[in-house]
Amino acid sequence: NNYCLLVKFQQRERHANVPQKHKEDEKNLGVWLISQRHRKKKGELDISLVERLEDIGVIWDILKEQWENNYRLLVKFQQREGHANVP
């Protein structure tokens, strides 16, 4: 099933952020994961599947995660350089 394919992807790639167009064993794994994210957002995803997906590192809000990562990088830059005016 798709969950098992996601686990396989995560073990190989060391993350569970599957690109939208990625196929695993001829299945559209990226599209499936996007569908799971939408279902969770609507409250339609069973809590046990939510927990299983979180256990392998699925990030529900990609944009928020990217923002947080970039903010942490900015803080490190500011601490090192004494300002936040990144060239």
Sequence and secondary structure as in RCSB ss.txt:
>XXXX:A:sequence
NNYCLLVKFQQRERHANVPQKHKEDEKNLGVWLISQRHRKKKGELDISLVERLEDIGVIWDILKEQWENNYRLLV
KFQQREGHANVP
>XXXX:A:secstr
 HHHHHHHHHHHHSS    TT  BTTB HHHHHHHHHHHHHTT S HHHHHHHHHTT  S HHHHHHHHHHHHHH
HHHHHHSS    
